[in-house]
Amino acid sequence: MATKAEMIDAVAEGAGVSKADAERTITAFFDYVVDAARSGEKVSVPGFGSFATTERSARTGRNPQTGEPVEIAASTAMKFTASSKLKATLNGK
């Protein structure tokens, strides 16, 4: 698994910019994705994929230690859907 520091190093080297500039750019991108998701927007990056939110309804789960029913509140989750181009690249096509 790549760490944030490794990602910053790779982006800085690949873009030919300083690590500080790369970190600011990466942070700005993720801040934008979070803000867009918070307002219900979908963020698409052509050739890579899209980030969107999905609603999870309230449900009853089970405590794994005791087996007792536990109410799980409704929530909003982030999902990523890979583009067909990214899927093809990952699958060697």
N, C-alpha and C positions, 0 to 999 in steps of 0.2 A: 504494500500500500504506500502510495506517495504521500509525503507530508506536505504541509503548506509551504515550508521552507524549500523543499525540493521542487515544488511547482513554481515558486517564485524564481528560483535559480534557473530552471529550464526556460521559463518565459523570458527572463532577462537575457539569457544567452541567445535564444531563438530570435528575439526581436532586436537584439543589439542595443538594449537600453540598460540603465542602471537597475540594480535590485530594488531600490526605493521606488523608482517609476513603475516597475513591474508589479510591486506589491500594491501601490495605489490603484493601478489599473484593475488588477484582479479583485481587490476589495470593492471598487466602484461597480464592477460588473455584478458581483454577488449582491451588493446592496440594491442595485436596480432590480434584479430578479426577485428579491424578497419584497420590495415595495410594490412591484407589479403584481405579484401573487397575492399580497395583502389586499389589493384593490380588485382582485378577481380577474386580472388580465393574464393571458397566456404569452409567454416569451418564446419565440422561435428563433433558432440559429440555423439557417440553411446549411444542409450537409452534415449537421451534427445532431440536432434533435430539438425538442421543445420541453419547456417547464410549465406545468400548470398545477392547479389545485384540484383536489377532489374532496367531496364531503363524505365523512364516515358517520353513519347513523349510530344512535345509542344502541347498546346491546347488552346482553347478559353474558359474562364470561365466568370462568372458574378459577379460584385460587389454586395454583398447582400444588401447594403444600397441604392444604386441608380439603380441597374439593368443594368448598363452599361457593355458592353463587356470588358473583361480584358484579355490580352495575358499572358498566363502562360508558362514560359520557360521550356524546357526539363530539366530533372534532373535525378539523380541516387538516388535510395532509398534502404534502408536496409530492408530485410525481414527475418523473422524467420519461419521455418517450423518445427513443432513438430514431433517427431518420433512416430511411431505406438505404441511403448511401453509407451511413455509419454501420448499419447491420451487415451490408455486403462486405465492407472492408474488414470487419471483425470475423466474418465467416470465410475469408479468403476468396471472395468472388470478384 
